[in-house]
Amino acid sequence: MNKKLTYAGIAALLLLVISGCGDKPTAAPADASGQDSTSVSSGAEGNNAGNDSTVSPAATPAATSTPEPAATVTPAATEAPAVPEKQSLKIKTYYTDLQQNDLIPADVSITFKNAEEKYKEAFKTLQKSDNADQIPLWNKIELKSLEFSNGQIVMDIHKPDEAQLGAGGEALAIDALSKMFFQFDEVKNIDVLVDGEQVESLMGHVDLMHPITRENNGL
């Protein structure tokens, strides 16, 4: 009897234990969405990490220094060459009388800056006169050029038809030119060209020497 009660109690105890185990709430499985979000997040982070490790930002070009322009050296201002002052000089020039019988000397003044200008201005005195009784012999002759070098005057003239003189006037004209230029000690000879050429005679009556010197002019 006691054994039966014992067995019955054990069986009842087992039933209680079994039923208790069957009624115990089971732990809910982990939230799949949570896991997924976690795994997705982890994946994104993994991807970001992967991207960070593989994709490098565009390289910024190194700043290059712009070379400064070389300093230009401004040349020192040079003084303009001094303009030679004009000089004044009294000389003798020569005219003829109304009948062209002889030469008439006259004192005149010229102004000039250099030697060539001096001789050009001196020649001009043979071309004009302020005295009606003193007739210029070269007034209708055109001076084209005049150069002075090594004691020689080379002058190129143009002689229009109206400048033609007779034999006496031609001789006086050459004599007046020679005396006027040979008053300058530095002048050794004179070569007169007509339109750039050496001619035998200035106006066809008197020989024209090339060059004219003091000796061959009787001075």
C-alpha positions, 0 to 999 in steps of 0.5 A: 500500500505504501509502495503504491502511494509512493509510486503515485506521488512520484508520478504526480510529481513528474507530471507537475514537473513535465507540465511546468516545463511545457508551460514555461515561456520560451525565449523569443528569437532574436529580432531578424529585422534587428539582426538584418539592420545590424548586419546591413549597417555593419555591411555599410560600414564595411563598405564605407571602410572599404571605400575609404581604403580603396578610393582616395580623394582627388589629389590636390595639385601642389601650389606652384609659386609664380616667379616674380618678373625680373626687375628691369634696369632703367638706364640712367637718363643721358643728357642731350648733347649740347646744341652748339651756340651760333658764332658771329664772324666779320668777313670780306665779300666781293661784288662788282660795279654797275659796269662789271669792271672790277671787284668791290670788297665789302665787310659783312657779318655771318653767323654759323654753328659749324664749319660747313655752315660757316662756308655756306653763309659766306657764299650767301654773301656773294648772292645779295647786296644791300647797296645798289652800287655793289652788284652780286655776281652769284645772285642767280646761282643755286648752291645745291651742296657744300662740303668741307674736308681736309682743307678742301671745299667741294661745292655743287651748283646749278646755273640757270640760263639767266645766270649767264655772264660775259667773259669779264663777268665770269672772270670776276665771279671766279675771282670773287669766289676765290678771294672770299673763300681763301681769306680762311686760312684753313681752306686750301682749295675749292672744287666747283661742280655744276650739277655734280660734274666737273666742267671745263668752264663755268659760263663758257669763257674762262677755264675753270680749274679743278680744284682752284688753289691760291697758286693757280688763281694768282693769290 
